[in-house]
């Protein structure tokens, strides 16, 4: 074998689903070129990137709704373009953001259409098929919707019904386009928990696009970053969600995204600080955000760089007195904090007096100083 042939054979053995030289677009015009990624069975891949970057176009090309302009998609060593429609439907199931509008069908009947790749010419479901339908209904908690007219349900309820339909198909690969868009926080977590559990236990391979970066970071085994006319990065969440990369990918010009916590913060209020906040342990975030909403410029400290409050303070405060992780507060930090206390109109703290004795010496000193100056508000 040549080295190229060895590489291809290795990919067929190790990579359950992969693309080679894939170029996608519309009417012969390339949108994204040379898309390359590999997935093992049971892995979850999430596509992220700005609106209009082409995530949905990639997904539609993977599921054969759009014909690729170049390259191939390979599933279990076979090019998907060469698979029959029935075989492909048994292997891969889809939930897109496009709204289906079945007439005169209950939610359970919509779910049941996921069994059609397994029925004969007349599409008659067996007792075993209906058991699988009922299991899918239970799995996504839509028992109360089963007999309801599908058209009379909310967007979030429709999304859960369509997930049940996709799972009812018993696919090896599940493709979802922004599946959490119409779900409230409870169902977002339930939805993704179901997906993750099936990937772990049933080795379901999942490919989805998400706008919620915090969820993408938590659920994904691999992340594909779509930027301009190319795939900018492909890797693990740890490789993608680091440094300033996400801000660069989305071209952020306002606010702040913290790669460590996945949190977004709005623009800080400009001007000389009027309030000094003494916080820590994550309890200051609510105070920082309230002051930002009120248009009140503030300073914060003394915070260690590994403190839960530090990312928000760094993003929202005019000035932050910070200490490097595992370092001691020195005289310079204390002096800087006192200077800011002198220049501010008031000092807020999240610590009540019963906690003062347990605080590091530096915080005790600036609390005492603020009280001595008559500026402290608990």
Secondary structure, 3 states (H helix, E strand, C coil): CCHHHHHHHHHHHHCCEEEEEEEEEECCEEEEEEECCEECCCCEEEEECCCCCCHHHHHHHHCCCCCCCEEEEEECCEEHHHCCHHHHHHHEEEECCCCCCCCCCEHHHHHHHHHHHHCCCCCCCCHHHHHHHHHHHHHCCCHHHCCCEHHHCCHHHHHHHHHHHHHHCCCCEEEEECCCCCCCHHHHHHHHHHHHHHHHHHCCEEEEECCCHHHHHHHCCEEEEEECCEEEEEECHHHHCCCCHHHHHCCCCCCEEECCCCEEECCCCCCCCCEEEECCCCCCHHHHHHHHHCCCCEEEEEEECCCCCHHHHHHHCCEEEEECCCCCCCHHHHHHHHHHHHHCCEEEECCCHHHHCCCCHHHHHHHHHHHHCCCEEC
